Amino acid sequence: MAFVQLQVISHFSLLQTTTALEDLVLSAKQRGYNSLALTDFNYMYGQVDFFKLCKKHHIKPLIGIQLEMPGLVLTDQTFTMVFLAKNYVGYQKLLELSTVRSTNDFLALKKAMEIGMENIFAITPGETGEIEQLLLQNEQTKAEEVAEAWKQLFPAEHFFIGVQIHRQLQQLIKPLTEIANKLTLLTVAMHDVRYLNKNDYFSTNVLKAIGDGEQIEVLDGTITGTHFLPEEAVTAHHFTELGLGEAVAQTQKIADQIAVDLPLHQNLLPEYPLEEGVQTPDYLRKLCYEGLAERVPDADERYNKRLEYELSVIHEMGFDDYFLIVWDVMDYARRVKVLPGAGRGSAAGSLVAFVLRITHVDPIAYNLLFERFLNKERYTMPDIDLDFPDDRRDEILQYVHKKYGHEHVAQIITFGTLAAKMAIRDTARVFGLTTQEAGEWSAAIPAQLGIRLADAWKQSPALQRLTESSRENQLLFETAMKIEGSPRHISTHAAGVVISGQPLMELIPLQHRDGDILLTQYPMGNIEEIGLLKMDFLGLKNLTILNDAVRLAEKQNNTTLDIFSIPTDDSATLDLFRSADMNGIFQFESRGIRNVLRRLGPENIEDLVAVNALYRPGPMEQIETFINRKKGKQQIIYPHPNLEEILKVTYGIMVYQEQVMQVASKLAGFTLGEADILRRAIGKKKKEAIDEQRQYFVQGALKNGYTEETASQVYDYIERFANYGFNRSHSVAYSYIAYQMAYMKAHYPAAFYGALLNSINPHS
């Protein structure tokens, strides 16, 4: 007789358990379960990842929640109820209930539960249930009243009485069964899984104590507990021994009735609001050609051809509305005089983005590739990240919120996790150690970003000595290792915003908070997987400085200054870079990069772009060669003479990802879309994919008249440098911001330094 766990929490019930989702699903598979529920408290943070993991490991996912709410009789206390979605409509009801619950408005929650519960299964939860607590107080009649009230919310056989065999709950099996019989309800066996293994009981208690700010008795002998995930057959046997075979069978019957499929990778882009009769592609084209006439008055055929190509790809991929939405945001920023960044990431490779004034570097003048941004041979959502002055980012957020509506816009959640040092410190505090003693533990962990405790122990003799000095210290370290990586708190993503045509609550769970914009319960990755439009609005301090400097210069000189129309070959500005006078200049302030500037002596903005791309882990090793080749101290060598036009700008060195794509196109006849797939394959370092792409590359090169030896040599060269290659579009855009700042410093030093000082002490 199969048993299904219908009441299970993960570490997304924050600070309530150490159970990670992957560990949960893998353990369930190993322990014989064919179906599994996830019923975290109040929130649905982990459900998409849980769903994917279950599908991956061939377990049926049962999506649920344990909602806390005031009792019906014991109204001054809160109790839980287990809810499971029967189908997708039931899942949407859970989204609503969880969202409403986040307001702590229990009247609204009660009202939400008065309709639409026919696609939900509800089960009493055991220890945390009102019915069970009333029975423990010998209030049988009141317990029946509560059960009757819950029964009225659900169709027949959708509300169940859960029976459990944990310690004191065994005594409730008889009265619970009597209530079920009297009210013609069915009983269902529940195990209430709160942690994964018996010996996770102690670390779970420590985690709860961290959340509650309490200390615990460390060596009271209670290290193991009963609320773990046992073998499926063992659980079924224990219930059946107590005469609860029917209740066990009911778990599988419920699971069999559940069919929730979460649709992923949908196209949920909202429509940009237009006047009736106006078609989105036509309006976008009109804006683009108007923008082209303004931005490139003497545009030649290259611009028209590129613009038509980009518009056709954008339309074919279904992204016309997306570009209009982004254009509208940037148009608003311009109207209220919020200075945007020149661009960020691969979006700077789009001419459409440039003519719409979404980005501010000409992709044709700088030889940037649209396919690095959008590639119809690899369907992905476009990703235009927008930089704004950090002191005005909220204005842009509020504009989007107002335009598309409260139910259609949300910021995106992130989770702060217990990193190594924090896990040790928090555990030490719960164990009753002093701040000084906790500091000793923390100091024994190497100051290495992202280090795990297991690795820290191998590297640190001091940590080994501490751990081995007593049984209590050993337990402290083992416990810290168990809680390490658990989500500790929620926060708001620094940039992420989601916009939807449908009310978001129909698609994802949301969370109300102090601010007026909603927060998603699903993190960034899940939002993108579902297919929602995610945009990044980033606040950049350097844009605040630049914005203030321009404003001050205009005021001081009684003039207007278009910072996007400054000459890019200004000698005074380039002199600043050559002398490495880079205090206050975005991306070029560090001692190391200033040293590179001195030695290189940049002659144009192209040299700045290269330095910006090279001064990163990996590419750094090419800096010496780059400088020597530029200075004529070392011969410039190309992998093949035909590649000179692509690599000349970087003296034969493959610095940019776009160069990888151009070489594959030139030599092997790849389309730029295919070349982008090659670049990604090499970047992911998957040998099978790299070898497969090599085969295509060699075949293409042979067709183009190159020898196999040449093709292999060039591919080896690509493979060597593609891992290091930097996004040229991003480097151009960010180097341009640096150039703008240096221009202000060279020509309007009083305004520049005034803005710089204001950024350090804005209230002075």
N, C-alpha and C positions, 0 to 999 in steps of 0.2 A: 504494500500500500504506500503510494508516494506521498511525501509531505512537502509542502511549499512554505518557505518563510515569507510571511506577509507583513512583518513588522521589523524593519531593519533600518538602522541609522548609519550614516557615514560621517567623516570628519567635516562635512558641510553642515552638520549640526554643530555650530562653532563651539569649540572647547568642551564638547560632550563625549567625544570618543577619539581614539587614535586611528580608526579604520579608514584607510585610503580606498578609493573606489576600485582601483585596479586590483589591489590585494583582496578586496571583498569578492569581486566577480571571479577571480582565479581560484580563490579558496572555495567558493560555492561550487564551481565546476569540479574541483578535486574531491569535494565531499559529497558529490552525488546528486546535486540539485539540477532539475531541468528548467525550473522557473525561479525567479527571485524578485522580491519587491524592494524598493528603496523608499523609505517613509521618513525623511528628515523632518525635524521640527520646524513648522511654520513656513519655511522657505524651500525653494526648489533649485538651489544653486547647482547641484550636481547632476540633474536629470539627463541632460543631453549626453554628457560623457558616460554616464551609467548606461544609457540606451545603446550607445555605440559599442561599449565594452561587452555588454551582454550579447549583442548581435555578432561581434567578433568571435566570442567564445561559445556561440551556439546555446545560449541560455535565453529563455523568454523573459524580457524585461517587464516588470509590473510597476507602473509609475504611480507613486502615492505621496502622501504627506501625513504628518501627525500635527493637527491644528490644536493650538492651545486657546481656550476661551473660558469665560466664567461659567460656573456650574448653573444648572437650572434650579436646583434646590439650595445647594451650598454656594450662593451667589457671591460670597466674599472670597472665594478661592477660584483658581483656574485649573482646568482639567483638559486632557487631550482626547481626541478621537482619531482613529486611523481611517483615512480615506484613500481608496484606490480608484483610478480612472478605469472605467469599463471599455472605453473607446476614445477616439480623438475628441469627440464632443465633451466627454467626461474630463479629458486632459485639459481642455480649454476652461472647463468649470474650475478645475484645480488652480489654473493660472489666475482666474478671477479671485478665488477664495484666498489664495496666498497673497495676492496684491492688496486686497481689502484688509486682510489681517495685519499687514505691515503698517497700517494707519493707527492700530490700537483702538479703532472705533468699533467696539463690539456690537453696538446697535446696527451699524452698517453691515457687519459680518453676519449677524443673525438674519437681517433682511435678505442678504445675498443667498443665504441657505434656504430661503423659503421657496425658491423656484429653481428648476434646472438640476435637481439632484438625482434624476432618474438614470443618469449615466455614471453614477458613482456607487461604489460599494463602501459601506461604513462598518467598522468593527470596533467594539469596545476594546480599550488598549491594555487592560490589566491594572497594574499598580497606579498608573497616573489617570485612571478613569473615575468619573464621579460615581457611576453605578457601583463599582468595586469598593470605593472608599465608603460609601453609605452602608454597604453590606458588612464591611469590617467594623462599622459602628453599630451593627445590628439594626439598621434602619431598612428592613426588607420592603416595607410599603413604599417608602420614599424612593428606593432604588427602582421599584416597579414603575413608579410615576415617571422617573427620568427615562427609563427604557421605552415606555409608551410614547413619551414626547418625541424621542428620536425616531421611533418607528413611523410616526406620522409623516416624516419628511421624505420617506423613501418608498418605492414600490415594493411589492412582496418579494422576499428573498434578496433584498439589497442591503438590509441592515441585519448584522449578526452580533451575537453575544460571544465574545472571545473568552476562551478558557485557557488558563495557564497552569503550569506545574512547578513554578518557582516557589520555593519555600512557603511563605504565609499564604500565597495565592491558591495553594492546593485546597485549603479549607473552604474556598469560595466556589469550587467546582459544583457542589451540590446546590447551593442557593442560586447560582447563576443558571444552572440547568433548569431549575424550577421556574425561574422568571421566563426563560426561553419557551418552556412548554406552555406556561400560562398565557403568554402573549403570541403564541404560534410563531416563534422566532427560531432560527437555526443556530446551533453553536458551531464555532470553528476553533481549531487548535492554534494557539499563538505562542511563540517562544520569546518574543521581545529581545532581538539581538542588539546588544549595545556595544559590543567589541568583538574582535575576531577570534581570539584565542583565550583560554582560561587565564593565562598569566598576563593578559592585557588589562585585567581588572585594576591592578594597582596604578599603572600608567594613566588609565582613564580617570581614576580618582584624582591623580596629581593634576591632570589637565583641567578638571572641573575646579580644583582648588585654585589654580592659576586664574581662571575666569572669575572666581568668587573673591579673590584676594585673601585666601585663607591659608593656614598651615595644616599639616596632617601629622598624625602619629606614624612615624616611619616604620618602626619595627614592631608592629602589633601582631604580626604573624599572618595577617590577611592579605595574601598576595594574589590569590586566584578567586574567580567568581563563577557564577552559573549562567550569566547572560551572554555567553559566547556563541559562535556558530558551530554547532556539532555536526557530525556526519548525518546525512539525511535519514538513513536507515535507523540510526540510533534514536533520533528524535521520534520518528514514527513509532518505534518499539516502546519507548517510555510512555507515550500517550495511550497507546493501545493497551498496555499493561494495566492502566487505570480505567479501562472500559470506555475510552474516548476514541474508538476507531472511527465512528461516524464523523466526529469533529476533525479527525485527520483527513478523511476522504474529502471533507468539505473544502480544505485548502486547495486541493487539486481541481475541484469543481469550479471554484472561484477563478483560479488561474486559467482554466480552459475557456471561461466566458470572456476573458479579457483579450482585447485585440487593439493595442495602441501602436500605431506606426507614426513616428515623428518624421515628417517630411523635411529632408535636408536639401541644401543647394537649390532652393526655389529662387525664382526671380521676383523679389518683393519690392522692386524699386518703386517709389512713389511717382505719381505724375506731377509735372510742373504745371501749376494752374495757368491756363491761357484763356483768352476770350473765345467765345463760341465760334466755331468755324475755322479757327486758326490751328493748323497742324504743327505738331512739335518739330518734325524734321525741317519743315519750311522755315519756321521761326528761328531755329538754330542756324540754318544756312544764312539767313538774312543777317543775323547778328555777326556771324563770322566774316562775311564779306564787308560789312560796314567796319568791323574791327580791323580787317586787313588793310583797307584803304587808309585808316587812321595811323596804324602802327608801321606799315611798310608802304608808303605812298608810291614808291617806284618799284613795286613788286614785279619780278619777272615771272616767266612761265613756271619756274620751279615751285613758286609759292602756290599758284593756282592748282597745279597738278597735285602737290602735297596736300593742300586743303581738301580737294575733292576726294582724294584717297582716304584721308583720315575720316571725313564725314561719312563715307560709304561704310567703313569698318565700324564706326560708332553706331550707325543705324542698323547694320547687319547684326551687331551684337546686342542691340536693344538698349543702348545707353544714351539716347538723345535727351531724355528727361534728366538724367544724372548731370549732364554737362550744363543744362539750363539751371538746375538747382544750385550748382557750384557757382555758375556765372552770377546768379542773382545774389548770392551771399557776398561775393566780391564786389558786385555793383553797389550793394548797400554800404559796404565798408568804404568804398571810394566816396559815396555821397556824404557820409558822416566824417570824412577825413581821417579814417583809420588806415595808417600806412601798412600795407601787407608785405610779406616777404617776396623775394624774387621767384620763389618756387622751392619745392622740396621733393626729393626723390625723383623717380623716373617720369613724373608728369611734366617736368620741364622739357621733355622730348616731344611734346605735342604742340603742333602749330595751332590747332583749334584752341588749346588752353592759352596760348600766347595771344592770339587775336581777340579772345574774349577777356583779356586782362586778368586771367586766373593766375598765369605765370608772367614773368617779365624778362625772360631771356629768349632771344630769337633762335629757335632750334635749327633753322637752316644756316644762319650765320655761324653758329657754334657746332654744326655737324652733329646734332643730337638725333637719336633714333626713336621714332614713334613706337616701333615694335618692342622696344625695351619696356614701354609703358603698357601698351595694349596690343594683344596678339590674338587674332581670331583663330589661330591654330592651337591655342591653349586658352580655353575659356576661363577667365577669372574676372572678378569684379574689378572695375577701375579703382584706383586708390590715389585720390588727390588729397594730400595733406596740406593744410593751410596754416601758415604762420602769421600771427598777429602780435602787436605789442602786448606784453603780458598784462599791462594795466588796462587794456581795453578789450581783452578776449571775451569777457562776460557780456559786453554789449552785443557782440556777434551772436553769442549763444541765445540771448534774450530775443533777438530779432528772429532767429530760426524758430524758436519756441512759439513766438506770437504768430508767425506766418503760417506754420503748419498745424498748430494746435497742441494743447496740453497732452492729449491722449496719443499723439503721433510722434512725439519727440522725447528722447530720454538720453541721459548720460549713461556711461557704461561702468559697471562695477569692476573692481579688482579686489584681490584678497591679499592681505598681509600675512605672511607665514612665519612660523617660528624657525628662524635661522639658527645656526649652531650656537653662537654666543648667547642669543636670547633664550634658547631652549635650556642651556646650562644655567643661566642666571635665574630664570623663572623657576626651574626645578629646585635650585639651591634655596630660593626664598621659601618655597612651599615646605622644604625639608627643615626650615628653621635656621638656616645659616645666616650669619651677619652679612652686611653689605661688603665688608672687607673680605670675608671668606668667599663670598660669591665672586668678588673681583679677582681673587686668586685663581679660581676655576676659569674665569673668562680670559684672564691673561695667559693661561696655559694653552689656549687655542690659537694657532698661527693666524696672523692678520692677513688672511687670503680670501679674496672675494669668492663667495659661493662654496666655501669649504664645507664638507660634511664632517660630522663628529667622528665617524669611523676612520676617515683619512687623517683627521687631526690627531687622533690617538696614535696612529702609526708614525706621524712626523714629530710628535712632541713628547720627549722624555718626561717633562714636567707634568704633563697630563697623565702619562702612564703611572708616575709615582703617586699622584693624587688618587687616581682610581684604585690603585692596589693597596692603599694604606689602611683601608678598613672595609668591612662588609657594607656599611652604610654608604660609603663613597662609591663602592662598586654599583650598588643599587641606584644611587643618584645618577651615575653616568649611563647605566643601562636604560633608566627611565627617560633621561634626556634624549637618548638616541631614538626611543620609541615615539616621543612626541615631536621630534624634529620634523619640520616640513609641514606640520598641520596648519591649516588656515587659522589665524588668530583673530583677525578682525576684517571688516570690509572697509573699502575706501572708494573714492571716485577716480576713474581713470583720468590721467592728466589731460588727455586730449579727446578721447573718443566720444562721439555723439551718434545716435542712431535716429534715422528719420523713416517713417513708414506711411504708406498710403492708407492702410487699414489701421484701426486702433491697435496699438501695440499689445494691449492686454489679450487680444485674440490670438496672438502669436507667441508671446513670451511672458513670463512672470515679471512683475515690476515691484518696485519698492518705493514707498513714500518716505521722505526725509525732511529735514528742516528747510532746505531750499525749495523753490517752487517747481523745479524741473525734476521729473521722475528719474529713478535709477533702475537700470535693468538688473534682474537677478542673475542672468547669464553673463559670463565674462566675454571679452572681445572675440576669442576664437569661436565660441558657440554662436555668437551673433552673426558672424560671417558665414559659418557653416549652414545656418538656417536660411540664409540668402537675403538678409536685411541690409539696407544701405547703411554702411558705417562711414562716418567722416571724422577726420582728426582736425580739430581746431587747437593749434598749439600756441601757447603764450611764450614769446621769445623776448627776453630782457633786452637783447641787443637791438631789436626793432623799436623798443620803447626809447632807447638812447638815440637811435637814428631819427625817429619821429620827432623827439624833443629838439634835437640838434637842428633839423630842417625848420621847425617852427620858430626856434630862437633866431636862426639866421635870417629868416624872412622878416621877423619883427625888427631885428637890429639894422637890417639893410633896406627896409621898406620895399621889399621886392617879393616876387613869387619864385619858388625853386622847384622844378620837377626833377626829383632825384633819380627818376628812371630815364632821363634824357641826357645825363651827363656824358661827356666823351670818355670812351673806354681806353684812350691812349694818352691820358693826361700825364705829363712828365712829372709834375709835382707830386701827384698821387703815387706814381710808380717809384719815385725817389724814396718815399716813406718805406715802401716794401724793401727796396734795395738796402736801405740803412737799418732795416729791421726795427724801425720806430713803431712798434706794434701795440703799445699799451692802449687798451680799450678797443682793439680791433678784433672783431668776431673771428674765431677759428685760427687766428695767427698770433696769439698772445704768449704761448708757452715758450720757454727758453729753447727747447729743442728745435721747434719749427722756425724760430727767429734765426737760429744758427744756420739752418738750411737756406733761408732767404739771403743771408749775408754771403754765403759761399756761392750760391747760384747766381745772384744778381738778376732777378726777373726783369725782362724787357717788355713784357706785355701781359695782358690778363690771362692768356693761355698758359704762361709759366706759373701763374698763381693757381690756376685750376689743377695743374699737374702736381704742384707741391701739396696742395690740399688733399689730393687723392693718394699721394705716395706716403704722406706722414701718418701712417697707420700700421698696426702690427701686421707683419707679412710683407706688404709692399715696401716697407722701410728699407729692406735689404737692397732695393734697387736704386736708392737715392744717390749713392756714391757713383754708380755707373751713369746715372742720369746727368749728374753735374759734370762729370768728366767728358761725356759725349757732347754736352752743350758747349763746354769750354774748349773743345777740340783736342783734349788730352787723350781721348780714346776714340778709336774708329767706330763709326756708326755702322752696325751690321744688321741687315734685314734677313728674316728667315727665307725670303725669296724676293727678288727684285720687284716683282709685280705688287708687293705689299707695301712698297715705299710710300705711296700716296696715303695709306691708312695710318702707318706708324711714324711718318716723318715728324709729325707734331710732337711726338714723345721720344724722338731720337732712336727709333727702332725698338723701344721697350714697350711691351703691351701693358699699359697702365689701366685702361678702362674696359669694363665689360662690353661696351659698345664696340670696341676694337675687335674683341673676340668674335662678335657677331659679324662684323664687316669682313674679317678675314675668311670666315666660313662661307660667306656669301660670294666673295671674290674668287676664292680658290676652288671651292667645291660646289659652287652653284646653288647653295642653300638659299631659300627665301629668308628674309630677315626674321620671319616668324619661326621657321625651322631652326635658324641660328640661335634664336632666343631659347629654344628648347634644349639645344646643345649646351649653351652656357649654363643653364640651370642644372642639367645632368652632371656636368663637371663640378659645379659648385656644391652639389649634394654629396659628392665623393662616393657615389655608388658604382662599384667596379663594373657590374653588369651593364648598367646604363652607359657608362663611359666607353666600354668596349663596343657596345652596339652602335653608338654614335660614331666611333672611329671607323667602323665598317662603312657606314653611310658616307662619311667624309672622304674616305679613300676612293670609294666608287665614284662619287661626284667629281673629285679631282681628276681621276683617270678620264672621265667623259669630257672634261675641259682641257684635256691634252697635257696634263702634268704627269710626271712619272710617279710610280708607287713610292719610290724612295723620298721624293720631294713631299708627297702627301703625308707620309708617315712622320717625316721630320717636322713639318709644320704642325701636325696634330700634337706631336710631343711638346712642341713649343706652347701651343694653346693649353694643353693639359697642365703644363707647368705654371702658367701665368693666370689661368682662368680662376683659380682659387683665390688669387690675390686681387684680381681685377675689381676696381671700384666703379660705382655707378657714375658715369661722366655727367649725366644730367644733373644729379644732385650736387656734384662738385662744382659745376659751372654756376648753378644758382646760388649756392652758399658762398662761393668765392666772390660772386657779384655783390652780395650783401657786404662782405668784408671790404671790397673795393669802394662801395658807396660810403662806408664809414670812414675809410682812409681819405676819400675825396673831401668829406666834410672836415676832417682833421687838418688836411693840407690847406684848404681854402677858407674855412670858417672856424679857426681854432677856438675862438672865444665861445661860440655856440656849441661846438663839440665838447669842450671841457666842461661847460656849464651843464650840458645834458648828462655827461658822465658823472659829475659830482651829484647831480640830482638823483641819479639811479642808485648811488651809494647811500644817500641820506635824503629820501624823497620829501621829508617834512621840514627840511631846513629852510 
